[in-house]
Amino acid sequence: MSLLSDFKAFALRGNLIDLAVGFTVGAAFTTVAQSLVDDLLMPPLGLLLGKTDFSDYYLLLREGTAAPAPYATKEAAEAAGAVTLDYGEFLTNGLAFLVVAVAVFAVIRLATRAGEAIEDEFGEPDTPEAPATKKCAYCRETVPHKASRCSHCTSFLGTDGGPLAPDAAITPG
């Protein structure tokens, strides 16, 4: 019974659910990015290079046994049993990776900037920083701002580091 309860605690952990949602959104985002590469970017690039499809780029490593080289397409080479190095597929997948990386970078950057803008608009107002030193109220020497006693005259400056009010009673600690 403890194995089942341990699994339930693991599966219902907030981070695991966030990871599952992120994975699902990432898979959908990858599909859109792959479509962007395959359907929008590769056809113009292929036309510029004289071919319409990068997936047809391959290097013949060994002829097939069913038919001799040359092969008109990669599919014909594979049907003949040839061994090919499909660098066109690699170029397509590399470009898809770059598109996804740039898109994720842009989304994260926009989200970060939006978060900073919201924080600037609605966040806590900036407080002036405390000075590093102050003057002792009794001997007028410079002491660290957070000091509770003066290092020169040993006067009690208060527990918060500020000087005591003139009418405050000093009680021995």
Residue frames as qw, qx, qy, qz and C-alpha x, y, z in Angstrom:
[[0.000, 0.885, 0.466, 0.000, 0.00, 0.00, 0.00],
 [0.312, -0.765, 0.087, 0.557, 2.89, 2.40, 0.67],
 [0.403, -0.026, 0.588, 0.701, 4.13, 2.00, -2.93],
 [0.122, 0.671, 0.631, 0.371, 0.78, 3.21, -4.23],
 [0.220, -0.924, -0.245, 0.194, 0.69, 6.18, -1.85],
 [0.447, -0.507, 0.307, 0.670, 4.29, 7.08, -2.75],
 [0.326, 0.250, 0.636, 0.653, 3.42, 6.99, -6.44],
 [0.015, -0.838, -0.526, -0.145, 0.33, 9.14, -5.83],
 [0.336, -0.833, -0.025, 0.439, 2.44, 11.72, -3.95],
 [0.428, -0.249, 0.493, 0.715, 4.98, 11.72, -6.81],
 [0.242, 0.440, 0.688, 0.524, 2.38, 11.98, -9.58],
 [0.095, -0.876, -0.457, -0.121, 0.42, 14.77, -7.93],
 [0.475, -0.466, -0.027, 0.745, 3.44, 16.90, -7.15],
 [0.260, 0.875, 0.138, -0.385, 3.09, 20.38, -8.64],
 [0.077, -0.646, 0.574, 0.497, 6.37, 20.24, -10.53],
 [0.352, 0.045, 0.896, 0.267, 5.43, 17.02, -12.30],
 [0.362, 0.720, 0.581, -0.116, 2.14, 18.48, -13.49],
 [0.100, 0.878, -0.156, -0.441, 3.94, 21.63, -14.67],
 [0.238, -0.408, 0.769, 0.431, 6.44, 19.45, -16.52],
 [0.406, 0.348, 0.835, 0.128, 3.64, 17.50, -18.23],
 [0.293, 0.870, 0.311, -0.245, 1.92, 20.71, -19.32],
 [0.048, -0.789, 0.412, 0.454, 5.24, 22.12, -20.56],
 [0.357, -0.148, 0.853, 0.352, 5.99, 18.94, -22.49],
 [0.410, 0.582, 0.703, 0.011, 2.56, 18.97, -24.15],
 [0.199, 0.929, 0.066, -0.304, 2.82, 22.63, -25.13],
 [0.208, -0.631, 0.606, 0.438, 6.39, 22.03, -26.33],
 [0.450, 0.130, 0.840, 0.273, 5.26, 19.15, -28.54],
 [0.360, 0.793, 0.488, -0.055, 2.53, 21.30, -30.09],
 [0.003, -0.907, 0.197, 0.373, 4.99, 24.18, -30.52],
 [0.369, -0.364, 0.740, 0.428, 7.46, 21.85, -32.24],
 [0.478, 0.455, 0.734, 0.162, 4.75, 20.75, -34.67],
 [0.235, 0.937, 0.201, -0.161, 4.05, 24.36, -35.58],
 [0.175, -0.780, 0.458, 0.388, 7.77, 25.11, -35.93],
 [0.484, -0.068, 0.798, 0.353, 8.30, 22.03, -38.12],
 [0.431, 0.700, 0.564, 0.074, 5.42, 23.15, -40.33],
 [0.043, 0.949, -0.079, -0.303, 6.96, 26.62, -40.52],
 [0.297, -0.544, 0.662, 0.421, 10.24, 25.13, -41.69],
 [0.447, 0.135, 0.841, 0.273, 8.80, 22.50, -44.05],
 [0.320, 0.700, 0.632, 0.091, 5.97, 24.55, -45.55],
 [0.090, 0.983, 0.130, -0.091, 7.18, 28.16, -45.46],
 [0.245, -0.824, 0.418, 0.295, 10.97, 28.36, -45.24],
 [0.587, -0.198, 0.710, 0.335, 12.25, 25.36, -47.17],
 [0.606, 0.610, 0.487, 0.153, 10.35, 25.90, -50.48],
 [0.231, 0.969, -0.089, -0.022, 11.87, 29.39, -51.09],
 [0.365, -0.690, 0.596, 0.187, 15.32, 28.19, -49.99],
 [0.700, 0.085, 0.681, 0.197, 14.99, 25.17, -52.23],
 [0.535, 0.795, 0.275, 0.077, 14.06, 27.37, -55.18],
 [0.023, -0.940, 0.322, 0.109, 17.08, 29.57, -54.56],
 [0.414, -0.492, 0.746, 0.172, 19.32, 26.52, -54.57],
 [0.384, 0.317, -0.677, -0.543, 17.63, 24.97, -57.61],
 [0.316, -0.173, -0.932, -0.036, 15.75, 22.21, -55.78],
 [0.461, -0.511, -0.172, -0.705, 12.37, 22.41, -54.13],
 [0.855, -0.474, -0.067, -0.197, 12.99, 19.87, -51.37],
 [0.037, -0.723, 0.664, -0.189, 16.06, 19.48, -49.17],
 [0.791, -0.225, 0.522, -0.223, 15.03, 15.98, -48.19],
 [0.892, 0.451, 0.019, 0.007, 16.21, 14.79, -51.64],
 [0.220, 0.791, -0.544, 0.171, 19.81, 15.72, -50.83],
 [0.911, -0.338, 0.235, -0.018, 21.80, 12.60, -50.03],
 [0.109, 0.688, -0.703, -0.140, 25.23, 11.11, -50.46],
 [0.951, 0.098, -0.228, -0.185, 25.46, 7.59, -51.87],
 [0.413, -0.654, 0.630, -0.075, 27.70, 5.47, -49.64],
 [0.288, -0.149, 0.925, 0.198, 27.11, 2.11, -51.34],
 [0.453, 0.084, -0.518, -0.720, 25.14, 1.06, -54.40],
 [0.751, -0.052, 0.408, -0.516, 22.11, -1.12, -53.95],
 [0.351, -0.137, 0.906, 0.194, 21.94, -4.73, -55.03],
 [0.511, 0.545, 0.642, -0.173, 18.61, -4.40, -56.89],
 [0.497, 0.824, 0.202, 0.185, 19.66, -1.61, -59.28],
 [0.641, 0.009, -0.031, 0.767, 22.92, 0.16, -60.14],
 [0.103, -0.729, -0.158, 0.658, 23.56, 3.88, -59.52],
 [0.028, -0.092, 0.295, -0.951, 22.76, 6.66, -60.38],
 [0.051, -0.548, -0.820, 0.155, 19.40, 7.03, -58.65],
 [0.022, 0.612, 0.335, 0.716, 16.95, 9.80, -59.51],
 [0.440, -0.697, 0.051, -0.564, 15.71, 10.24, -55.93],
 [0.172, -0.430, 0.771, -0.437, 16.57, 9.17, -52.43],
 [0.792, 0.020, 0.385, -0.473, 13.52, 6.92, -52.43],
 [0.845, 0.447, -0.261, -0.133, 14.77, 5.15, -55.57],
 [0.285, 0.556, -0.720, 0.301, 18.14, 4.61, -53.91],
 [0.444, -0.258, 0.682, -0.520, 16.50, 3.17, -50.80],
 [0.882, 0.211, 0.137, -0.399, 14.25, 0.94, -52.94],
 [0.727, 0.513, -0.455, 0.031, 17.37, -0.42, -54.67],
 [0.886, -0.383, -0.166, 0.200, 18.87, -1.24, -51.28],
 [0.483, 0.547, -0.227, 0.645, 21.54, 1.48, -51.44],
 [0.526, -0.559, -0.377, 0.519, 23.11, 2.94, -48.31],
 [0.211, 0.729, 0.166, 0.630, 22.72, 6.72, -48.21],
 [0.331, -0.290, -0.398, 0.805, 23.77, 9.58, -45.98],
 [0.032, 0.767, 0.566, 0.299, 20.71, 11.84, -45.83],
 [0.340, -0.171, -0.215, 0.899, 22.25, 15.25, -45.16],
 [0.174, -0.379, -0.359, -0.835, 19.20, 17.02, -46.63],
 [0.596, -0.594, -0.521, -0.145, 17.04, 15.67, -43.81],
 [0.592, -0.350, -0.328, 0.648, 19.70, 16.80, -41.35],
 [0.152, 0.136, 0.091, 0.975, 19.68, 20.32, -42.83],
 [0.397, -0.517, -0.451, -0.610, 15.89, 20.45, -42.56],
 [0.679, -0.559, -0.461, 0.117, 15.93, 19.24, -38.95],
 [0.508, -0.162, -0.196, 0.823, 18.79, 21.62, -38.06],
 [0.046, -0.306, -0.200, -0.930, 16.86, 24.54, -39.49],
 [0.558, -0.575, -0.486, -0.348, 13.76, 23.42, -37.58],
 [0.655, -0.412, -0.408, 0.485, 15.84, 23.34, -34.37],
 [0.293, 0.016, -0.045, 0.955, 17.10, 26.88, -35.01],
 [0.281, -0.459, -0.358, -0.763, 13.57, 28.15, -35.65],
 [0.661, -0.570, -0.486, -0.047, 12.32, 26.55, -32.43],
 [0.595, -0.267, -0.296, 0.698, 15.30, 27.92, -30.46],
 [0.106, 0.179, 0.085, 0.974, 14.78, 31.45, -31.79],
 [0.442, -0.519, -0.435, -0.589, 11.03, 31.28, -31.16],
 [0.688, -0.516, -0.467, 0.207, 11.49, 30.01, -27.58],
 [0.454, -0.107, -0.172, 0.868, 14.11, 32.72, -26.97],
 [0.088, -0.338, -0.230, -0.908, 11.73, 35.39, -28.27],
 [0.578, -0.570, -0.481, -0.331, 8.83, 34.13, -26.15],
 [0.673, -0.426, -0.392, 0.460, 10.97, 33.98, -23.00],
 [0.325, 0.034, -0.042, 0.944, 12.42, 37.40, -23.67],
 [0.266, -0.462, -0.328, -0.780, 8.97, 38.91, -24.22],
 [0.665, -0.566, -0.480, -0.078, 7.64, 37.26, -21.06],
 [0.605, -0.269, -0.302, 0.685, 10.61, 38.51, -19.04],
 [0.128, 0.166, 0.072, 0.975, 10.23, 42.05, -20.32],
 [0.439, -0.533, -0.425, -0.585, 6.48, 41.98, -19.71],
 [0.696, -0.497, -0.469, 0.222, 7.10, 40.74, -16.17],
 [0.453, -0.129, -0.177, 0.864, 9.63, 43.52, -15.57],
 [0.097, -0.347, -0.243, -0.901, 7.20, 46.11, -16.93],
 [0.588, -0.581, -0.471, -0.309, 4.43, 44.85, -14.68],
 [0.673, -0.396, -0.383, 0.494, 6.78, 44.83, -11.70],
 [0.280, 0.072, -0.027, 0.957, 7.90, 48.37, -12.49],
 [0.283, -0.441, -0.343, -0.779, 4.29, 49.50, -12.79],
 [0.702, -0.530, -0.244, -0.409, 2.77, 47.70, -9.82],
 [0.746, -0.046, -0.515, 0.420, 5.74, 46.61, -7.72],
 [0.489, -0.734, -0.265, 0.390, 6.97, 48.16, -4.53],
 [0.233, 0.957, -0.093, 0.143, 8.37, 51.66, -4.90],
 [0.696, 0.303, -0.372, 0.534, 12.12, 51.96, -4.81],
 [0.540, -0.827, -0.111, 0.108, 13.41, 52.82, -1.36],
 [0.253, 0.846, -0.411, 0.226, 16.51, 54.91, -0.98],
 [0.820, 0.013, -0.484, 0.307, 19.44, 52.89, 0.24],
 [0.570, -0.808, -0.068, 0.129, 20.66, 53.47, 3.76],
 [0.238, 0.861, -0.418, 0.162, 23.92, 55.39, 4.03],
 [0.797, 0.131, -0.522, 0.276, 27.03, 53.42, 4.94],
 [0.427, -0.065, -0.506, 0.746, 28.02, 55.72, 7.83],
 [0.256, -0.852, -0.342, -0.303, 26.49, 58.26, 10.24],
 [0.147, 0.529, -0.431, 0.716, 27.64, 60.71, 12.89],
 [0.406, -0.330, -0.756, 0.394, 27.43, 59.77, 16.57],
 [0.208, -0.826, -0.353, -0.387, 24.84, 61.97, 18.26],
 [0.626, -0.748, -0.098, 0.200, 27.15, 62.44, 21.28],
 [0.540, -0.529, 0.292, 0.585, 30.74, 62.83, 20.06],
 [0.480, 0.784, -0.046, -0.391, 30.01, 63.59, 16.36],
 [0.210, -0.444, 0.800, 0.345, 32.51, 60.96, 15.12],
 [0.668, 0.273, -0.434, -0.539, 31.70, 58.87, 12.04],
 [0.452, -0.168, 0.853, -0.200, 30.49, 55.33, 12.79],
 [0.050, -0.111, -0.890, -0.440, 28.95, 52.57, 10.64],
 [0.443, -0.233, -0.203, -0.841, 25.25, 53.21, 10.02],
 [0.775, -0.287, -0.498, -0.264, 24.09, 49.93, 11.62],
 [0.385, 0.160, -0.677, 0.607, 26.26, 50.33, 14.74],
 [0.502, -0.708, -0.461, -0.183, 24.38, 50.29, 18.04],
 [0.554, -0.738, -0.032, 0.383, 27.34, 51.73, 19.99],
 [0.308, 0.921, -0.236, 0.043, 29.84, 54.39, 19.00],
 [0.904, 0.069, -0.192, 0.376, 33.33, 52.96, 18.58],
 [0.323, 0.531, -0.254, 0.741, 34.86, 56.25, 19.79],
 [0.242, -0.412, 0.394, -0.785, 32.86, 57.23, 22.89],
 [0.149, -0.105, -0.977, 0.111, 30.97, 53.93, 23.41],
 [0.413, 0.132, 0.285, -0.855, 27.64, 55.76, 23.60],
 [0.382, 0.318, 0.867, -0.031, 24.54, 53.66, 23.01],
 [0.124, 0.160, -0.383, -0.901, 23.07, 54.66, 19.66],
 [0.729, 0.153, 0.146, -0.652, 19.92, 52.48, 19.78],
 [0.669, -0.061, 0.741, 0.022, 19.18, 48.89, 18.81],
 [0.697, 0.630, 0.342, 0.015, 18.28, 49.76, 15.24],
 [0.664, 0.119, 0.173, 0.717, 21.58, 51.54, 14.73],
 [0.078, 0.751, 0.196, 0.626, 20.08, 55.01, 14.91],
 [0.141, 0.238, -0.504, 0.818, 20.73, 57.52, 17.67],
 [0.183, -0.512, -0.782, 0.303, 18.45, 57.50, 20.69],
 [0.080, -0.817, -0.316, -0.476, 15.88, 60.20, 21.01],
 [0.144, 0.500, -0.422, 0.742, 17.10, 62.87, 23.46],
 [0.544, -0.402, 0.304, -0.671, 14.39, 62.00, 26.00],
 [0.884, -0.011, -0.441, -0.156, 14.78, 58.18, 25.76],
 [0.610, -0.656, 0.408, -0.175, 15.85, 56.43, 28.92],
 [0.528, 0.464, -0.711, 0.034, 18.98, 54.26, 28.71],
 [0.837, -0.418, 0.233, -0.265, 18.59, 51.09, 30.70],
 [0.118, -0.554, 0.818, 0.097, 21.55, 48.81, 31.31],
 [0.816, 0.190, -0.382, -0.389, 21.24, 45.60, 29.34]]
